[in-house]
Amino acid sequence: MEKILKFIKNNKGAILLSIIFLIFGSIVFTSKNNDKKKELEKEYVSQQTTLNEKNSEISSVKNEIESTNKKIEDLKNYINENK
């Protein structure tokens, strides 16, 4: 215990610098992570927007197909009735 206290007493400057570098390192690491998080969020929003647009296009095409199928069915019924 005495050796530890003596070591701390003799190395206050080194210990203080180590703590400061640890804090600055943590801040820089967190800052980089926040930048990466923002970049990923922008990419996600962009992809979500593209996905919504594609879903809208698919829905539109699906509605056109259903409409065309109904017209075909109506034509089949008309032809069968007039044979």
Secondary structure, 3 states (H helix, E strand, C coil): CHHHHHHHHHCHHHHHHHHHHHHHHHHHHHHHHHHHHHHHHHHHHHHHHHHHHHHHHHHHHHHHHHHHHHHHHHHHHHHHHCC
